[in-house]
């Protein structure tokens, strides 16, 4: 592990240790936050019992769908918008202000239309994540060096081959930023939507545990989501670093 | 076809290139009318002031731009808006693909032209060995110096065995010593492939050292104000910079280009003074 990685780990361990100490000594009341060790044992017990398997499957399934649709749709729309400068000119102000609008206000409307099914959650998740992917795609395509377009013509590549073999890899670092943002937004939107109104799912489970003052269950579920989100983001970060090293690694 | 016609590899006749003005701006007359007969197997260099249309000339010849008027032919066939088979181009900008290894960079064009795998391997290995990149075949461009990255781009062109190689200021971003050495590489490549080479450069010494003929271009719209025959033997390298003739050629080029360079800088009034 690198020195920076060790420092990062030490900071996390110190924060968890401080929280543990504060909870164990009564500095933080048990009714407010339970000790991290208690969260971990509660989570282990929940997972071992299989009581939350269905919710895990449902929530993570929806998140995967949201992320996949957002990335694919965002990339496709980004390509189309990039190819149509006038459309882009018209949409640019909307993209710039998109995340200033609380998209969640449309969630009740979607429930009214589609009912309490996973569809409104998927739609609100995609609506939250897709624009990040569109913006990243536009950004990436803007930064493809013009000389690559000439290289494509020198090699007599058709438009699709040029896009797949040159433009897409050249734009990849920016696209990957969009992927990372889509993953984060996907997680947030799905859990939040389930939390607000949903018949099932981890978000719903957390909301129920909160209403029932069941702190052990609530914090166990929160810990589970934190672990999943951290693992996913760590993997994405590792891939990003690896690719970035290839592109701008040390000179010989 | 007579002997002279057979000797002509590429030809530009009365070529002009006018760019439409942006908004209310008037059109920009970038090039010509210009004529040039490129002889088969020769090394021709073009020098001229900044913005005189050197790169436009190369792109029109390559087929990357359509001429506004006039005709361009390569091996007797018209070139217009499409890069003909047999033409290879190396650009000034770093055009290596950072996501591919040096080997895969070199193999890029061959893999897309349906060449058998064994032949791809042979040609790429040969090209990398020729360009001194054999030991870096598995490296990524980011791990190489600017000169080595440019050699990767030359290798990618070389494997396609072009009969006309167009070099658009390929050493523009390199330091003076590296440029001299890269010049030797290009001379070696030119001799071994037998290809016709057209080099665009802003460096008079580079043009004087490398080329059989050097075309000096006027300020925009670019036209040839003189084409100088250097008279160098085919077997030559960067050591000719020590020859008295090298200084004479460079001096003559500068004599022709000084006024044009001042014009390009917007000092037209000084041209008269400079010319005496």
Contacts between the chains, C-beta under 8 A, distances in Angstrom:
chain1	res1	chain2	res2	distance
A	145	B	93	6.5
A	145	B	95	7.6
A	146	B	93	8.0
A	147	B	91	5.1
A	147	B	93	4.2
A	147	B	94	7.8
A	147	B	95	4.7
A	148	B	95	6.8
A	150	B	59	7.9
A	150	B	64	5.9
A	150	B	89	7.3
A	150	B	91	6.4
A	150	B	95	7.7
A	151	B	91	7.4
A	151	B	95	5.1
A	153	B	63	7.9
A	153	B	64	5.8
A	153	B	82	7.8
A	153	B	83	5.7
A	154	B	62	7.1
A	154	B	64	7.5
A	154	B	83	5.1
A	154	B	87	7.6
A	154	B	88	7.2
A	154	B	89	4.8
A	155	B	108	7.2
A	155	B	109	4.9
A	155	B	112	6.2
A	156	B	82	7.4
A	156	B	83	6.1
A	156	B	85	7.7
A	157	B	112	6.7
A	161	B	112	7.0
A	165	B	108	7.8
A	165	B	112	7.5
A	166	B	97	7.3
A	169	B	97	6.9
A	169	B	99	4.4
A	169	B	100	8.0
A	170	B	97	7.6
A	170	B	98	8.0
A	170	B	99	7.6
A	172	B	99	6.7
A	243	B	99	7.8
A	246	B	98	7.1
A	246	B	99	7.0
A	246	B	140	5.0
A	246	B	142	6.7
A	247	B	98	4.3
A	247	B	99	6.9
A	247	B	140	7.3
A	247	B	142	5.4
A	248	B	98	7.7
A	248	B	142	5.0
A	249	B	140	6.4
A	249	B	142	4.8
A	249	B	143	5.3
A	250	B	143	6.9
A	251	B	142	7.6
A	251	B	143	6.2
A	251	B	144	6.9
A	251	B	145	6.2
A	252	B	136	7.5
A	252	B	139	7.1
A	252	B	143	5.4
A	252	B	144	6.5
A	252	B	145	7.4
